Amino acid sequence: MPEEWRRGPILGLALGGALIGVLAGWSAVRGGVGVLATPGPIWDGDLSGWPAAPVGGAAWQAPVALALLALAAGILLPPPWRWDVSGAAVVLATIGAPAAFDLAWWSPVLVGGMVATVYGMAAVATEEARAGLSRATVAGVVALHAAGAGLVRPWTTALALGSIALIGVVVAALARVLAGPQVSDVDTEGMPPHLAQIGGAAIGAPCSPFPVRWRRCPPSSNTRPRWC
């Protein structure tokens, strides 16, 4: 196709993809917020109405559409748009998938942890600084959502924070290891800036679980003992 003819199809595809992304993204945001909006106190949420969002039925189409949109954006868009658009689609698909597929109430912790692991490792595996920072942002956002979704019960909170700590250690170690081939002498020249930023942020993740302290709430006449 001649160069001057390409603008029309490209613009049409971009508008179509943007419309699909907005519709599917709105559905995913509703699912992601519904996962976090569990009624009841922290560590003693009422799971009878979980999640506070539409589940099952045609809701599965939103995360699937977002996953396909992320794949298309990663292939067709020029940098840095490919990294940002595909990353945003992955975030929306991740937070919306548990409600859309009517998964178990603890599934957001596992789904978010797996996506954060993949994107955290991909962030330090690339030599493109912009791509690394974009992927690290995706990992951080889905990890924070998983931590918020895990506040329903004490053991899911421990699982979410433990996963974040483990991911942080792995990503920081990989950043140090993969910095070697990118510079002549990492001890004298230091790590590449994007690896230093990502590794520094990741090494702070293991500290996140320590401020959490569990204790038993005082029992009352109308509530059973719970964690607070």
Secondary structure, 3 states (H helix, E strand, C coil): CCHHHCHHHHHHHHHHHHHHHHHHHHHHHHHHHHHHCCCCCCCCCCHHHCCCCCCCHHHHHHHHHHHHHHHHHHHHCCCCHHHHHHHHHHHHHHHHHHHHCCCCCCHHHHHHHHHHHHHHHHHHHCCCHHHHHHHHHHHHHHHHHHHHHHHHCHHHHHHHHHHHHHHHHHHHHHHHHHHHHHCCCHHHHCCCHHHHHHHHHHHCHHHCCCCCCCCECCCCCCCCCCEC
